[in-house]
Amino acid sequence: MRTLYEILTLAKDGGKPEYDELLYGLLALDALSHFDREFIITLPDKPSRQRHLGLYAEESFKRYKAALETSPRDWLGPNYDPANPHNQNARRTAIALLDKLIDGGFRK
């Protein structure tokens, strides 16, 4: 599998990456955005994080650079591979717990 950078470049150039490259590329980009999104969402509630914006920006850059230089499937690893049955089992369990929480299943 090509690196995430190669997949993105090919798509931008009008090429057609393979289905698996697009699938894992999408999942890798979602994971990358999750890190930044979580940090940004908590900024108003955690003023101490505001003092570390430069450090966080540097870490975010390193994370994106590492992802771009690696195949998305390798960067995600087996724990986040949708083809891994353990990943799917963990997702089903997490979704079931969230459904219970939302439905009030944990109330006494």
Jmol script that loads the backbone (N, CA, C; Angstrom):
load data "model"
ATOM      1  N   MET A   1       0.852  -1.177   0.000  1.00  0.00           N
ATOM      2  CA  MET A   1       0.000   0.000   0.000  1.00  0.00           C
ATOM      3  C   MET A   1       0.893   1.234   0.000  1.00  0.00           C
ATOM      4  N   ARG A   2       0.484   2.239  -0.764  1.00  0.00           N
ATOM      5  CA  ARG A   2       1.236   3.494  -0.831  1.00  0.00           C
ATOM      6  C   ARG A   2       1.142   4.254   0.491  1.00  0.00           C
ATOM      7  N   THR A   3       1.998   5.247   0.623  1.00  0.00           N
ATOM      8  CA  THR A   3       1.921   6.107   1.805  1.00  0.00           C
ATOM      9  C   THR A   3       0.684   6.992   1.690  1.00  0.00           C
ATOM     10  N   LEU A   4       0.276   7.540   2.805  1.00  0.00           N
ATOM     11  CA  LEU A   4      -0.871   8.444   2.799  1.00  0.00           C
ATOM     12  C   LEU A   4      -0.603   9.630   1.874  1.00  0.00           C
ATOM     13  N   TYR A   5       0.612  10.149   1.891  1.00  0.00           N
ATOM     14  CA  TYR A   5       0.964  11.259   1.011  1.00  0.00           C
ATOM     15  C   TYR A   5       0.804  10.867  -0.459  1.00  0.00           C
ATOM     16  N   GLU A   6       1.280   9.690  -0.820  1.00  0.00           N
ATOM     17  CA  GLU A   6       1.171   9.231  -2.210  1.00  0.00           C
ATOM     18  C   GLU A   6      -0.294   9.050  -2.621  1.00  0.00           C
ATOM     19  N   ILE A   7      -1.097   8.545  -1.720  1.00  0.00           N
ATOM     20  CA  ILE A   7      -2.521   8.340  -2.006  1.00  0.00           C
ATOM     21  C   ILE A   7      -3.202   9.685  -2.226  1.00  0.00           C
ATOM     22  N   LEU A   8      -2.941  10.632  -1.336  1.00  0.00           N
ATOM     23  CA  LEU A   8      -3.543  11.965  -1.468  1.00  0.00           C
ATOM     24  C   LEU A   8      -3.080  12.659  -2.739  1.00  0.00           C
ATOM     25  N   THR A   9      -1.795  12.558  -3.046  1.00  0.00           N
ATOM     26  CA  THR A   9      -1.253  13.192  -4.246  1.00  0.00           C
ATOM     27  C   THR A   9      -1.881  12.586  -5.497  1.00  0.00           C
ATOM     28  N   LEU A  10      -1.975  11.276  -5.528  1.00  0.00           N
ATOM     29  CA  LEU A  10      -2.581  10.607  -6.671  1.00  0.00           C
ATOM     30  C   LEU A  10      -4.027  11.071  -6.871  1.00  0.00           C
ATOM     31  N   ALA A  11      -4.792  11.130  -5.787  1.00  0.00           N
ATOM     32  CA  ALA A  11      -6.188  11.565  -5.879  1.00  0.00           C
ATOM     33  C   ALA A  11      -6.276  13.019  -6.352  1.00  0.00           C
ATOM     34  N   LYS A  12      -5.428  13.887  -5.815  1.00  0.00           N
ATOM     35  CA  LYS A  12      -5.428  15.297  -6.219  1.00  0.00           C
ATOM     36  C   LYS A  12      -5.035  15.473  -7.680  1.00  0.00           C
ATOM     37  N   ASP A  13      -4.194  14.571  -8.176  1.00  0.00           N
ATOM     38  CA  ASP A  13      -3.756  14.633  -9.574  1.00  0.00           C
ATOM     39  C   ASP A  13      -4.767  14.009 -10.527  1.00  0.00           C
ATOM     40  N   GLY A  14      -5.901  13.572 -10.012  1.00  0.00           N
ATOM     41  CA  GLY A  14      -6.937  12.992 -10.852  1.00  0.00           C
ATOM     42  C   GLY A  14      -6.829  11.489 -11.011  1.00  0.00           C
ATOM     43  N   GLY A  15      -5.890  10.871 -10.296  1.00  0.00           N
ATOM     44  CA  GLY A  15      -5.737   9.424 -10.358  1.00  0.00           C
ATOM     45  C   GLY A  15      -6.785   8.730  -9.510  1.00  0.00           C
ATOM     46  N   LYS A  16      -6.755   7.430  -9.551  1.00  0.00           N
ATOM     47  CA  LYS A  16      -7.735   6.644  -8.806  1.00  0.00           C
ATOM     48  C   LYS A  16      -7.013   5.639  -7.903  1.00  0.00           C
ATOM     49  N   PRO A  17      -6.782   6.039  -6.650  1.00  0.00           N
ATOM     50  CA  PRO A  17      -6.179   5.088  -5.714  1.00  0.00           C
ATOM     51  C   PRO A  17      -7.063   3.847  -5.571  1.00  0.00           C
ATOM     52  N   GLU A  18      -6.458   2.765  -5.127  1.00  0.00           N
ATOM     53  CA  GLU A  18      -7.201   1.524  -4.893  1.00  0.00           C
ATOM     54  C   GLU A  18      -8.215   1.744  -3.762  1.00  0.00           C
ATOM     55  N   TYR A  19      -9.244   0.906  -3.764  1.00  0.00           N
ATOM     56  CA  TYR A  19     -10.294   1.013  -2.755  1.00  0.00           C
ATOM     57  C   TYR A  19      -9.722   0.951  -1.334  1.00  0.00           C
ATOM     58  N   ASP A  20      -8.873  -0.047  -1.051  1.00  0.00           N
ATOM     59  CA  ASP A  20      -8.307  -0.187   0.297  1.00  0.00           C
ATOM     60  C   ASP A  20      -7.461   1.020   0.681  1.00  0.00           C
ATOM     61  N   GLU A  21      -6.757   1.600  -0.284  1.00  0.00           N
ATOM     62  CA  GLU A  21      -5.970   2.800   0.009  1.00  0.00           C
ATOM     63  C   GLU A  21      -6.892   3.941   0.428  1.00  0.00           C
ATOM     64  N   LEU A  22      -8.011   4.077  -0.264  1.00  0.00           N
ATOM     65  CA  LEU A  22      -8.970   5.129   0.097  1.00  0.00           C
ATOM     66  C   LEU A  22      -9.617   4.852   1.447  1.00  0.00           C
ATOM     67  N   LEU A  23      -9.976   3.599   1.687  1.00  0.00           N
ATOM     68  CA  LEU A  23     -10.598   3.223   2.955  1.00  0.00           C
ATOM     69  C   LEU A  23      -9.680   3.524   4.129  1.00  0.00           C
ATOM     70  N   TYR A  24      -8.458   3.011   4.067  1.00  0.00           N
ATOM     71  CA  TYR A  24      -7.532   3.212   5.187  1.00  0.00           C
ATOM     72  C   TYR A  24      -7.057   4.661   5.259  1.00  0.00           C
ATOM     73  N   GLY A  25      -6.956   5.329   4.122  1.00  0.00           N
ATOM     74  CA  GLY A  25      -6.606   6.753   4.125  1.00  0.00           C
ATOM     75  C   GLY A  25      -7.664   7.572   4.842  1.00  0.00           C
ATOM     76  N   LEU A  26      -8.921   7.279   4.574  1.00  0.00           N
ATOM     77  CA  LEU A  26     -10.025   7.974   5.246  1.00  0.00           C
ATOM     78  C   LEU A  26      -9.984   7.729   6.748  1.00  0.00           C
ATOM     79  N   LEU A  27      -9.758   6.480   7.137  1.00  0.00           N
ATOM     80  CA  LEU A  27      -9.691   6.161   8.566  1.00  0.00           C
ATOM     81  C   LEU A  27      -8.499   6.840   9.246  1.00  0.00           C
ATOM     82  N   ALA A  28      -7.366   6.901   8.550  1.00  0.00           N
ATOM     83  CA  ALA A  28      -6.184   7.566   9.118  1.00  0.00           C
ATOM     84  C   ALA A  28      -6.449   9.061   9.288  1.00  0.00           C
ATOM     85  N   LEU A  29      -7.054   9.686   8.282  1.00  0.00           N
ATOM     86  CA  LEU A  29      -7.343  11.120   8.389  1.00  0.00           C
ATOM     87  C   LEU A  29      -8.364  11.389   9.491  1.00  0.00           C
ATOM     88  N   ASP A  30      -9.329  10.489   9.667  1.00  0.00           N
ATOM     89  CA  ASP A  30     -10.287  10.644  10.756  1.00  0.00           C
ATOM     90  C   ASP A  30      -9.584  10.552  12.110  1.00  0.00           C
ATOM     91  N   ALA A  31      -8.665   9.600  12.238  1.00  0.00           N
ATOM     92  CA  ALA A  31      -7.927   9.457  13.504  1.00  0.00           C
ATOM     93  C   ALA A  31      -7.075  10.694  13.772  1.00  0.00           C
ATOM     94  N   LEU A  32      -6.424  11.205  12.746  1.00  0.00           N
ATOM     95  CA  LEU A  32      -5.610  12.417  12.908  1.00  0.00           C
ATOM     96  C   LEU A  32      -6.470  13.599  13.346  1.00  0.00           C
ATOM     97  N   SER A  33      -7.600  13.761  12.696  1.00  0.00           N
ATOM     98  CA  SER A  33      -8.455  14.893  13.054  1.00  0.00           C
ATOM     99  C   SER A  33      -9.030  14.731  14.458  1.00  0.00           C
ATOM    100  N   HIS A  34      -9.216  13.495  14.895  1.00  0.00           N
ATOM    101  CA  HIS A  34      -9.740  13.243  16.237  1.00  0.00           C
ATOM    102  C   HIS A  34      -8.815  13.835  17.311  1.00  0.00           C
ATOM    103  N   PHE A  35      -7.504  13.618  17.156  1.00  0.00           N
ATOM    104  CA  PHE A  35      -6.550  14.155  18.139  1.00  0.00           C
ATOM    105  C   PHE A  35      -6.695  15.669  18.261  1.00  0.00           C
ATOM    106  N   ASP A  36      -6.697  16.349  17.115  1.00  0.00           N
ATOM    107  CA  ASP A  36      -6.777  17.817  17.140  1.00  0.00           C
ATOM    108  C   ASP A  36      -8.145  18.287  17.621  1.00  0.00           C
ATOM    109  N   ARG A  37      -9.196  17.627  17.173  1.00  0.00           N
ATOM    110  CA  ARG A  37     -10.556  18.001  17.556  1.00  0.00           C
ATOM    111  C   ARG A  37     -10.730  17.904  19.069  1.00  0.00           C
ATOM    112  N   GLU A  38     -10.267  16.815  19.658  1.00  0.00           N
ATOM    113  CA  GLU A  38     -10.401  16.638  21.106  1.00  0.00           C
ATOM    114  C   GLU A  38      -9.662  17.736  21.869  1.00  0.00           C
ATOM    115  N   PHE A  39      -8.482  18.099  21.401  1.00  0.00           N
ATOM    116  CA  PHE A  39      -7.712  19.150  22.054  1.00  0.00           C
ATOM    117  C   PHE A  39      -8.455  20.480  21.962  1.00  0.00           C
ATOM    118  N   ILE A  40      -8.943  20.810  20.785  1.00  0.00           N
ATOM    119  CA  ILE A  40      -9.621  22.091  20.561  1.00  0.00           C
ATOM    120  C   ILE A  40     -10.909  22.176  21.368  1.00  0.00           C
ATOM    121  N   ILE A  41     -11.668  21.100  21.397  1.00  0.00           N
ATOM    122  CA  ILE A  41     -12.939  21.101  22.129  1.00  0.00           C
ATOM    123  C   ILE A  41     -12.720  21.349  23.618  1.00  0.00           C
ATOM    124  N   THR A  42     -11.629  20.839  24.177  1.00  0.00           N
ATOM    125  CA  THR A  42     -11.404  20.984  25.621  1.00  0.00           C
ATOM    126  C   THR A  42     -10.699  22.285  25.994  1.00  0.00           C
ATOM    127  N   LEU A  43     -10.272  23.073  25.020  1.00  0.00           N
ATOM    128  CA  LEU A  43      -9.557  24.319  25.337  1.00  0.00           C
ATOM    129  C   LEU A  43     -10.332  25.249  26.276  1.00  0.00           C
ATOM    130  N   PRO A  44     -11.616  25.521  26.031  1.00  0.00           N
ATOM    131  CA  PRO A  44     -12.325  26.433  26.939  1.00  0.00           C
ATOM    132  C   PRO A  44     -12.426  25.918  28.373  1.00  0.00           C
ATOM    133  N   ASP A  45     -12.492  24.603  28.533  1.00  0.00           N
ATOM    134  CA  ASP A  45     -12.661  24.014  29.867  1.00  0.00           C
ATOM    135  C   ASP A  45     -11.344  23.788  30.606  1.00  0.00           C
ATOM    136  N   LYS A  46     -10.242  23.835  29.880  1.00  0.00           N
ATOM    137  CA  LYS A  46      -8.933  23.565  30.483  1.00  0.00           C
ATOM    138  C   LYS A  46      -7.954  24.666  30.095  1.00  0.00           C
ATOM    139  N   PRO A  47      -8.029  25.798  30.795  1.00  0.00           N
ATOM    140  CA  PRO A  47      -7.146  26.918  30.458  1.00  0.00           C
ATOM    141  C   PRO A  47      -5.661  26.559  30.506  1.00  0.00           C
ATOM    142  N   SER A  48      -5.288  25.551  31.296  1.00  0.00           N
ATOM    143  CA  SER A  48      -3.878  25.167  31.368  1.00  0.00           C
ATOM    144  C   SER A  48      -3.367  24.695  30.013  1.00  0.00           C
ATOM    145  N   ARG A  49      -4.242  24.164  29.181  1.00  0.00           N
ATOM    146  CA  ARG A  49      -3.835  23.715  27.848  1.00  0.00           C
ATOM    147  C   ARG A  49      -3.449  24.890  26.953  1.00  0.00           C
ATOM    148  N   GLN A  50      -4.017  26.036  27.203  1.00  0.00           N
ATOM    149  CA  GLN A  50      -3.733  27.206  26.374  1.00  0.00           C
ATOM    150  C   GLN A  50      -2.269  27.621  26.476  1.00  0.00           C
ATOM    151  N   ARG A  51      -1.636  27.320  27.592  1.00  0.00           N
ATOM    152  CA  ARG A  51      -0.214  27.645  27.757  1.00  0.00           C
ATOM    153  C   ARG A  51       0.682  26.728  26.941  1.00  0.00           C
ATOM    154  N   HIS A  52       0.127  25.630  26.457  1.00  0.00           N
ATOM    155  CA  HIS A  52       0.923  24.631  25.746  1.00  0.00           C
ATOM    156  C   HIS A  52       0.555  24.531  24.267  1.00  0.00           C
ATOM    157  N   LEU A  53      -0.014  25.590  23.698  1.00  0.00           N
ATOM    158  CA  LEU A  53      -0.446  25.540  22.304  1.00  0.00           C
ATOM    159  C   LEU A  53       0.711  25.258  21.354  1.00  0.00           C
ATOM    160  N   GLY A  54       1.856  25.872  21.598  1.00  0.00           N
ATOM    161  CA  GLY A  54       3.016  25.655  20.743  1.00  0.00           C
ATOM    162  C   GLY A  54       3.474  24.207  20.765  1.00  0.00           C
ATOM    163  N   LEU A  55       3.528  23.632  21.948  1.00  0.00           N
ATOM    164  CA  LEU A  55       3.924  22.235  22.089  1.00  0.00           C
ATOM    165  C   LEU A  55       2.917  21.324  21.378  1.00  0.00           C
ATOM    166  N   TYR A  56       1.630  21.625  21.564  1.00  0.00           N
ATOM    167  CA  TYR A  56       0.623  20.800  20.920  1.00  0.00           C
ATOM    168  C   TYR A  56       0.700  20.924  19.398  1.00  0.00           C
ATOM    169  N   ALA A  57       0.916  22.129  18.899  1.00  0.00           N
ATOM    170  CA  ALA A  57       1.044  22.325  17.447  1.00  0.00           C
ATOM    171  C   ALA A  57       2.214  21.523  16.903  1.00  0.00           C
ATOM    172  N   GLU A  58       3.312  21.506  17.625  1.00  0.00           N
ATOM    173  CA  GLU A  58       4.490  20.739  17.200  1.00  0.00           C
ATOM    174  C   GLU A  58       4.177  19.237  17.182  1.00  0.00           C
ATOM    175  N   GLU A  59       3.504  18.743  18.206  1.00  0.00           N
ATOM    176  CA  GLU A  59       3.136  17.329  18.256  1.00  0.00           C
ATOM    177  C   GLU A  59       2.162  16.968  17.141  1.00  0.00           C
ATOM    178  N   SER A  60       1.221  17.854  16.873  1.00  0.00           N
ATOM    179  CA  SER A  60       0.264  17.620  15.800  1.00  0.00           C
ATOM    180  C   SER A  60       0.985  17.536  14.454  1.00  0.00           C
ATOM    181  N   PHE A  61       1.930  18.435  14.237  1.00  0.00           N
ATOM    182  CA  PHE A  61       2.720  18.420  13.000  1.00  0.00           C
ATOM    183  C   PHE A  61       3.481  17.100  12.867  1.00  0.00           C
ATOM    184  N   LYS A  62       4.124  16.665  13.946  1.00  0.00           N
ATOM    185  CA  LYS A  62       4.881  15.406  13.913  1.00  0.00           C
ATOM    186  C   LYS A  62       3.960  14.222  13.614  1.00  0.00           C
ATOM    187  N   ARG A  63       2.773  14.233  14.198  1.00  0.00           N
ATOM    188  CA  ARG A  63       1.813  13.149  13.996  1.00  0.00           C
ATOM    189  C   ARG A  63       1.382  13.087  12.524  1.00  0.00           C
ATOM    190  N   TYR A  64       1.046  14.251  11.951  1.00  0.00           N
ATOM    191  CA  TYR A  64       0.641  14.296  10.544  1.00  0.00           C
ATOM    192  C   TYR A  64       1.792  13.875   9.636  1.00  0.00           C
ATOM    193  N   LYS A  65       2.991  14.345   9.934  1.00  0.00           N
ATOM    194  CA  LYS A  65       4.157  14.001   9.114  1.00  0.00           C
ATOM    195  C   LYS A  65       4.390  12.493   9.132  1.00  0.00           C
ATOM    196  N   ALA A  66       4.305  11.890  10.314  1.00  0.00           N
ATOM    197  CA  ALA A  66       4.494  10.434  10.431  1.00  0.00           C
ATOM    198  C   ALA A  66       3.420   9.692   9.644  1.00  0.00           C
ATOM    199  N   ALA A  67       2.189  10.172   9.721  1.00  0.00           N
ATOM    200  CA  ALA A  67       1.099   9.512   8.997  1.00  0.00           C
ATOM    201  C   ALA A  67       1.283   9.641   7.492  1.00  0.00           C
ATOM    202  N   LEU A  68       1.699  10.802   7.024  1.00  0.00           N
ATOM    203  CA  LEU A  68       1.876  11.014   5.589  1.00  0.00           C
ATOM    204  C   LEU A  68       2.995  10.160   5.011  1.00  0.00           C
ATOM    205  N   GLU A  69       3.987   9.830   5.832  1.00  0.00           N
ATOM    206  CA  GLU A  69       5.144   9.060   5.368  1.00  0.00           C
ATOM    207  C   GLU A  69       4.931   7.550   5.462  1.00  0.00           C
ATOM    208  N   THR A  70       3.761   7.125   5.920  1.00  0.00           N
ATOM    209  CA  THR A  70       3.495   5.709   6.192  1.00  0.00           C
ATOM    210  C   THR A  70       2.238   5.274   5.443  1.00  0.00           C
ATOM    211  N   SER A  71       2.117   3.987   5.186  1.00  0.00           N
ATOM    212  CA  SER A  71       0.855   3.509   4.623  1.00  0.00           C
ATOM    213  C   SER A  71      -0.212   3.687   5.708  1.00  0.00           C
ATOM    214  N   PRO A  72      -1.412   4.112   5.315  1.00  0.00           N
ATOM    215  CA  PRO A  72      -2.456   4.333   6.327  1.00  0.00           C
ATOM    216  C   PRO A  72      -2.757   3.092   7.162  1.00  0.00           C
ATOM    217  N   ARG A  73      -2.717   1.940   6.533  1.00  0.00           N
ATOM    218  CA  ARG A  73      -3.009   0.705   7.279  1.00  0.00           C
ATOM    219  C   ARG A  73      -1.947   0.460   8.348  1.00  0.00           C
ATOM    220  N   ASP A  74      -0.683   0.677   7.998  1.00  0.00           N
ATOM    221  CA  ASP A  74       0.391   0.509   8.978  1.00  0.00           C
ATOM    222  C   ASP A  74       0.305   1.559  10.075  1.00  0.00           C
ATOM    223  N   TRP A  75      -0.012   2.782   9.699  1.00  0.00           N
ATOM    224  CA  TRP A  75      -0.083   3.867  10.684  1.00  0.00           C
ATOM    225  C   TRP A  75      -1.208   3.592  11.685  1.00  0.00           C
ATOM    226  N   LEU A  76      -2.342   3.101  11.207  1.00  0.00           N
ATOM    227  CA  LEU A  76      -3.459   2.804  12.108  1.00  0.00           C
ATOM    228  C   LEU A  76      -3.137   1.644  13.039  1.00  0.00           C
ATOM    229  N   GLY A  77      -2.463   0.645  12.505  1.00  0.00           N
ATOM    230  CA  GLY A  77      -2.132  -0.529  13.305  1.00  0.00           C
ATOM    231  C   GLY A  77      -3.310  -1.480  13.412  1.00  0.00           C
ATOM    232  N   PRO A  78      -3.070  -2.683  13.900  1.00  0.00           N
ATOM    233  CA  PRO A  78      -4.117  -3.714  13.928  1.00  0.00           C
ATOM    234  C   PRO A  78      -5.292  -3.384  14.850  1.00  0.00           C
ATOM    235  N   ASN A  79      -5.071  -2.613  15.893  1.00  0.00           N
ATOM    236  CA  ASN A  79      -6.162  -2.301  16.824  1.00  0.00           C
ATOM    237  C   ASN A  79      -7.234  -1.423  16.197  1.00  0.00           C
ATOM    238  N   TYR A  80      -6.895  -0.707  15.148  1.00  0.00           N
ATOM    239  CA  TYR A  80      -7.851   0.193  14.499  1.00  0.00           C
ATOM    240  C   TYR A  80      -8.131  -0.220  13.058  1.00  0.00           C
ATOM    241  N   ASP A  81      -7.810  -1.465  12.732  1.00  0.00           N
ATOM    242  CA  ASP A  81      -8.041  -2.005  11.396  1.00  0.00           C
ATOM    243  C   ASP A  81      -9.444  -2.611  11.365  1.00  0.00           C
ATOM    244  N   PRO A  82     -10.340  -2.097  10.514  1.00  0.00           N
ATOM    245  CA  PRO A  82     -11.698  -2.647  10.484  1.00  0.00           C
ATOM    246  C   PRO A  82     -11.748  -4.104  10.029  1.00  0.00           C
ATOM    247  N   ALA A  83     -10.681  -4.607   9.423  1.00  0.00           N
ATOM    248  CA  ALA A  83     -10.634  -6.015   9.019  1.00  0.00           C
ATOM    249  C   ALA A  83     -10.278  -6.925  10.191  1.00  0.00           C
ATOM    250  N   ASN A  84      -9.871  -6.345  11.314  1.00  0.00           N
ATOM    251  CA  ASN A  84      -9.493  -7.119  12.494  1.00  0.00           C
ATOM    252  C   ASN A  84     -10.757  -7.443  13.308  1.00  0.00           C
ATOM    253  N   PRO A  85     -11.064  -8.720  13.506  1.00  0.00           N
ATOM    254  CA  PRO A  85     -12.274  -9.079  14.259  1.00  0.00           C
ATOM    255  C   PRO A  85     -12.284  -8.517  15.684  1.00  0.00           C
ATOM    256  N   HIS A  86     -11.112  -8.390  16.290  1.00  0.00           N
ATOM    257  CA  HIS A  86     -11.050  -7.818  17.651  1.00  0.00           C
ATOM    258  C   HIS A  86     -11.469  -6.355  17.642  1.00  0.00           C
ATOM    259  N   ASN A  87     -11.099  -5.642  16.588  1.00  0.00           N
ATOM    260  CA  ASN A  87     -11.506  -4.247  16.444  1.00  0.00           C
ATOM    261  C   ASN A  87     -13.024  -4.163  16.335  1.00  0.00           C
ATOM    262  N   GLN A  88     -13.614  -5.004  15.514  1.00  0.00           N
ATOM    263  CA  GLN A  88     -15.069  -4.976  15.330  1.00  0.00           C
ATOM    264  C   GLN A  88     -15.799  -5.358  16.620  1.00  0.00           C
ATOM    265  N   ASN A  89     -15.249  -6.319  17.343  1.00  0.00           N
ATOM    266  CA  ASN A  89     -15.849  -6.725  18.615  1.00  0.00           C
ATOM    267  C   ASN A  89     -15.799  -5.572  19.619  1.00  0.00           C
ATOM    268  N   ALA A  90     -14.663  -4.896  19.680  1.00  0.00           N
ATOM    269  CA  ALA A  90     -14.520  -3.756  20.592  1.00  0.00           C
ATOM    270  C   ALA A  90     -15.491  -2.636  20.210  1.00  0.00           C
ATOM    271  N   ARG A  91     -15.660  -2.404  18.916  1.00  0.00           N
ATOM    272  CA  ARG A  91     -16.612  -1.373  18.457  1.00  0.00           C
ATOM    273  C   ARG A  91     -18.041  -1.727  18.857  1.00  0.00           C
ATOM    274  N   ARG A  92     -18.418  -2.995  18.647  1.00  0.00           N
ATOM    275  CA  ARG A  92     -19.784  -3.412  19.008  1.00  0.00           C
ATOM    276  C   ARG A  92     -20.017  -3.231  20.514  1.00  0.00           C
ATOM    277  N   THR A  93     -19.026  -3.594  21.312  1.00  0.00           N
ATOM    278  CA  THR A  93     -19.144  -3.450  22.761  1.00  0.00           C
ATOM    279  C   THR A  93     -19.277  -1.979  23.149  1.00  0.00           C
ATOM    280  N   ALA A  94     -18.439  -1.133  22.574  1.00  0.00           N
ATOM    281  CA  ALA A  94     -18.488   0.305  22.883  1.00  0.00           C
ATOM    282  C   ALA A  94     -19.824   0.907  22.471  1.00  0.00           C
ATOM    283  N   ILE A  95     -20.320   0.542  21.307  1.00  0.00           N
ATOM    284  CA  ILE A  95     -21.600   1.069  20.834  1.00  0.00           C
ATOM    285  C   ILE A  95     -22.737   0.597  21.741  1.00  0.00           C
ATOM    286  N   ALA A  96     -22.702  -0.655  22.156  1.00  0.00           N
ATOM    287  CA  ALA A  96     -23.733  -1.180  23.056  1.00  0.00           C
ATOM    288  C   ALA A  96     -23.713  -0.435  24.392  1.00  0.00           C
ATOM    289  N   LEU A  97     -22.526  -0.164  24.916  1.00  0.00           N
ATOM    290  CA  LEU A  97     -22.419   0.584  26.179  1.00  0.00           C
ATOM    291  C   LEU A  97     -22.946   2.009  26.018  1.00  0.00           C
ATOM    292  N   LEU A  98     -22.590   2.647  24.917  1.00  0.00           N
ATOM    293  CA  LEU A  98     -23.090   4.006  24.671  1.00  0.00           C
ATOM    294  C   LEU A  98     -24.603   4.012  24.515  1.00  0.00           C
ATOM    295  N   ASP A  99     -25.149   3.022  23.811  1.00  0.00           N
ATOM    296  CA  ASP A  99     -26.602   2.930  23.662  1.00  0.00           C
ATOM    297  C   ASP A  99     -27.276   2.789  25.024  1.00  0.00           C
ATOM    298  N   LYS A 100     -26.696   1.963  25.894  1.00  0.00           N
ATOM    299  CA  LYS A 100     -27.255   1.794  27.240  1.00  0.00           C
ATOM    300  C   LYS A 100     -27.198   3.105  28.014  1.00  0.00           C
ATOM    301  N   LEU A 101     -26.081   3.794  27.892  1.00  0.00           N
ATOM    302  CA  LEU A 101     -25.925   5.059  28.596  1.00  0.00           C
ATOM    303  C   LEU A 101     -26.931   6.082  28.105  1.00  0.00           C
ATOM    304  N   ILE A 102     -27.089   6.168  26.797  1.00  0.00           N
ATOM    305  CA  ILE A 102     -28.004   7.126  26.210  1.00  0.00           C
ATOM    306  C   ILE A 102     -29.457   6.779  26.582  1.00  0.00           C
ATOM    307  N   ASP A 103     -29.771   5.506  26.597  1.00  0.00           N
ATOM    308  CA  ASP A 103     -31.132   5.057  26.924  1.00  0.00           C
ATOM    309  C   ASP A 103     -31.403   5.052  28.423  1.00  0.00           C
ATOM    310  N   GLY A 104     -30.408   5.420  29.223  1.00  0.00           N
ATOM    311  CA  GLY A 104     -30.594   5.440  30.671  1.00  0.00           C
ATOM    312  C   GLY A 104     -30.447   4.069  31.300  1.00  0.00           C
ATOM    313  N   GLY A 105     -29.811   3.159  30.616  1.00  0.00           N
ATOM    314  CA  GLY A 105     -29.642   1.796  31.103  1.00  0.00           C
ATOM    315  C   GLY A 105     -28.768   1.672  32.324  1.00  0.00           C
ATOM    316  N   PHE A 106     -28.014   2.730  32.672  1.00  0.00           N
ATOM    317  CA  PHE A 106     -27.117   2.650  33.819  1.00  0.00           C
ATOM    318  C   PHE A 106     -27.747   3.315  35.055  1.00  0.00           C
ATOM    319  N   ARG A 107     -28.945   3.820  34.909  1.00  0.00           N
ATOM    320  CA  ARG A 107     -29.613   4.424  36.066  1.00  0.00           C
ATOM    321  C   ARG A 107     -30.146   3.331  36.970  1.00  0.00           C
ATOM    322  N   LYS A 108     -30.171   3.657  38.231  1.00  0.00           N
ATOM    323  CA  LYS A 108     -30.712   2.674  39.207  1.00  0.00           C
ATOM    324  C   LYS A 108     -32.097   3.072  39.594  1.00  0.00           C
TER     325      LYS A 108
END
end "model"
wireframe off; spacefill off
backbone 0.3
color backbone group
